[in-house]
Amino acid sequence: MLAQSSKRWNFSLLLKLKKRFRRLINRYYSTARLLYRSDLLKILRKKDVFVLVYQMGKVGSSSVVKSLKAKDIYSFNVHTFNRENLRRTEYQFKKLWVPNGPLPFTLWDQQFFARFIRKTKYKHRIKIITLIRDPVARNISHFFQYPNMILEQTPSGYYISSIRYGYEKLLTERSIPKELPKLYYKNMDNHDLPLLWFDKELKTNFGIDVFDCVFPKERGYKIYSNDRADVLLIKLEMLDKVFGQSFSDFLNVGAIELLHENIGSKKKSASLYRNFLSFFKLSDDYLDRFYNSKFVSHFYTIEEVELFRQKWRLKS
């Protein structure tokens, strides 16, 4: 009995010491990043299979990561391996660093795997899952769900502001259809990202060109392979329908359930966001920029594109 009590006390003391050690390390950006990389290497040495959920953002990746985790498949949610983008993002995190505050895991994962994929030797093939989405819907989601976007309802209308883009507006229901698209056109980060992401990221870093062969639009997913990686590409609009079969084909893990993780719907502004969308209409010139693109014509049917247009088209 005494021995068991002593073991429990020693274990409790060990946990407290470990917690204090991490708090000490996490006071500083450089040491916190070093500890995280050390932990990551330990994990990868133990795993025979891991998955990079490598995508442009706002395409349903959180649900995929949650589903893989439930199946005990280790995955990392990453958006870019571009060195300049990573340097710029790291500069921002360092500038805003708070000792023992939130840790930028996604940035550190991206930095780690940017180096990792440039190594010529590795004992396992790299498994990648990526997703596509109506590019206009993806951009609008990014615009509204950016972390520092503030959206509140007031007695006189809707208050919307962004520290990142430096605007602050009070919109009424009458002014929303005119003013909101103006904010979007001017301040949305990198409108053309969905059209360029596969060439700039997947093709550049893994040598896989998704536009080099026909995509089965009605099936909604395709697996690409070369000597470096295997890639599963899924159309978000069909994710519910094809998730089980596509993942079974790709990972050989048997039945797997899609667990939805809609981060945007959990935000306090979610209902306001949905209401705003009912007012949000865009010009034909803007819609043509996307719906006449190589990206959209490669992945979507004529019928799908027309439905997208009807959803976002400005009524004359």
SVG drawing of the C-alpha trace seen along z (x, -y; Angstrom):
<svg xmlns="http://www.w3.org/2000/svg" viewBox="-32 -53 51 56">
<polyline fill="none" stroke="black" stroke-width="0.4" points="0.0,0.0 2.8,-2.4 4.7,-1.4 1.7,-2.2 1.2,-5.6 4.9,-6.4 4.6,-5.5 1.6,-7.8 3.4,-10.6 6.5,-10.2 4.4,-10.2 2.5,-13.3 5.8,-15.0 7.2,-14.0 4.1,-15.5 4.5,-18.8 8.2,-19.0 7.4,-18.3 4.7,-21.0 7.1,-23.5 9.8,-22.6 7.4,-23.2 6.3,-26.5 9.9,-27.6 10.7,-26.5 7.5,-28.1 8.4,-31.5 10.6,-32.0 9.7,-31.5 12.9,-29.8 13.0,-27.3 9.3,-26.6 9.8,-25.8 12.8,-23.6 10.9,-21.6 7.9,-21.1 10.2,-19.9 11.8,-17.4 8.4,-16.1 7.4,-15.8 10.5,-13.8 9.8,-11.4 6.2,-10.9 7.3,-10.3 9.9,-7.7 7.1,-5.7 4.6,-6.0 4.6,-3.8 2.0,-6.0 1.3,-9.7 -0.8,-11.9 -0.3,-15.5 -3.6,-17.3 -2.1,-19.7 -4.5,-22.3 -5.2,-25.9 -7.4,-26.6 -11.1,-26.9 -11.8,-23.7 -13.1,-21.4 -9.7,-20.1 -10.6,-20.3 -13.2,-17.6 -10.7,-15.4 -8.1,-15.8 -10.8,-15.0 -11.9,-11.8 -8.3,-10.6 -7.5,-11.2 -10.6,-9.2 -9.1,-6.3 -5.7,-6.8 -4.0,-8.0 -1.6,-10.7 -2.1,-13.8 -0.8,-17.3 -2.9,-20.2 -0.7,-22.4 -1.2,-25.0 2.1,-26.1 5.8,-25.2 6.8,-28.5 9.8,-29.8 8.9,-33.5 5.4,-32.9 6.7,-31.0 9.3,-33.7 6.6,-36.4 4.2,-34.4 7.0,-33.7 7.9,-37.3 4.3,-38.1 4.2,-35.4 7.5,-36.5 6.3,-40.1 3.1,-39.1 4.7,-36.4 3.2,-36.0 5.2,-33.8 3.2,-30.6 0.5,-31.8 -1.0,-29.9 1.6,-28.1 1.7,-28.4 1.5,-24.6 0.5,-25.0 3.4,-27.3 5.9,-25.0 4.5,-21.9 4.8,-23.7 8.4,-24.7 9.3,-21.2 7.8,-19.5 9.1,-22.1 12.6,-20.8 11.4,-17.2 10.2,-16.9 13.4,-18.3 15.3,-15.3 16.2,-12.8 15.9,-9.7 13.0,-8.7 11.8,-5.2 8.1,-5.9 6.2,-7.3 4.4,-10.6 0.6,-10.4 -1.2,-13.6 -4.9,-14.5 -6.0,-17.7 -9.3,-19.2 -10.9,-21.6 -13.9,-23.9 -15.9,-26.4 -13.2,-29.1 -15.6,-32.0 -17.2,-30.2 -13.6,-29.5 -12.6,-33.1 -15.7,-34.4 -15.2,-31.9 -11.6,-33.1 -12.7,-36.7 -15.3,-36.3 -13.5,-33.7 -10.1,-35.3 -9.1,-35.3 -9.1,-39.1 -12.4,-39.8 -15.0,-41.2 -18.7,-41.0 -21.4,-42.1 -25.0,-43.1 -26.1,-46.4 -29.4,-48.2 -28.6,-50.3 -27.1,-47.5 -24.0,-45.4 -20.5,-46.4 -17.6,-44.9 -13.9,-45.5 -10.5,-44.0 -7.2,-44.9 -5.3,-43.2 -6.8,-45.2 -7.5,-48.4 -11.2,-49.0 -14.1,-49.7 -17.6,-50.0 -21.2,-50.1 -23.5,-48.7 -27.3,-48.7 -29.3,-46.1 -29.8,-48.6 -26.1,-49.4 -24.8,-45.8 -25.3,-44.7 -23.3,-47.7 -20.7,-48.2 -19.8,-44.6 -18.6,-43.5 -16.4,-46.7 -14.7,-45.6 -14.3,-42.1 -12.8,-43.2 -10.4,-45.5 -9.3,-43.5 -9.6,-39.8 -6.2,-38.2 -5.0,-36.9 -8.2,-36.4 -6.4,-34.2 -4.9,-31.7 -7.4,-28.9 -6.5,-29.2 -2.8,-29.0 -2.3,-26.8 -1.9,-23.5 0.8,-24.8 2.6,-26.8 2.4,-24.2 1.7,-20.6 3.4,-20.7 6.4,-22.7 7.0,-20.6 6.0,-17.1 6.1,-17.2 2.4,-16.2 0.4,-18.1 -3.3,-17.6 -4.2,-19.3 -2.1,-16.8 -4.9,-14.2 -8.7,-14.1 -10.4,-14.5 -13.6,-12.4 -16.0,-15.3 -19.0,-13.1 -17.1,-10.7 -15.6,-13.6 -12.1,-12.3 -8.9,-11.0 -5.7,-9.5 -2.4,-10.7 1.0,-9.0 4.6,-9.4 7.9,-8.2 7.7,-10.7 4.1,-10.8 0.5,-9.5 -2.1,-12.2 -5.9,-11.9 -7.8,-14.9 -11.4,-15.3 -14.1,-17.8 -15.5,-19.3 -19.0,-19.5 -19.0,-15.7 -17.1,-14.9 -20.1,-13.5 -20.8,-11.2 -17.3,-9.9 -15.4,-10.1 -15.7,-6.5 -14.8,-5.0 -12.1,-7.4 -10.3,-7.0 -10.6,-3.2 -9.1,-3.2 -6.3,-5.6 -5.3,-4.4 -6.4,-0.8 -7.9,-1.2 -11.3,0.3 -14.4,-1.7 -13.9,-5.3 -16.5,-7.8 -16.6,-11.4 -16.7,-13.5 -17.7,-17.1 -15.6,-19.9 -17.1,-23.2 -14.9,-25.7 -16.7,-28.7 -20.1,-27.5 -18.8,-27.6 -17.9,-31.2 -20.2,-33.7 -20.6,-35.5 -21.8,-32.3 -25.4,-33.3 -24.5,-36.8 -22.1,-35.3 -25.0,-33.2 -27.2,-36.3 -24.5,-38.3 -24.2,-35.7 -27.9,-36.2 -26.9,-39.8 -23.5,-39.0 -23.7,-39.2 -20.8,-39.7 -20.3,-41.1 -20.2,-39.0 -16.7,-40.2 -15.5,-38.9 -17.4,-35.6 -16.0,-35.2 -12.5,-35.5 -13.1,-32.3 -15.7,-30.3 -14.0,-30.6 -10.7,-29.5 -8.7,-26.4 -9.2,-25.3 -13.0,-25.4 -13.4,-23.8 -11.0,-21.0 -12.8,-20.0 -16.5,-21.0 -19.3,-20.2 -21.1,-22.8 -24.2,-22.3 -22.2,-22.7 -20.6,-26.0 -24.1,-27.4 -25.3,-26.7 -22.3,-28.5 -23.0,-31.5 -26.6,-31.7 -25.6,-31.7 -23.2,-34.6 -24.4,-36.6 -25.4,-40.3 -29.0,-40.7 -29.5,-43.6"/>
</svg>
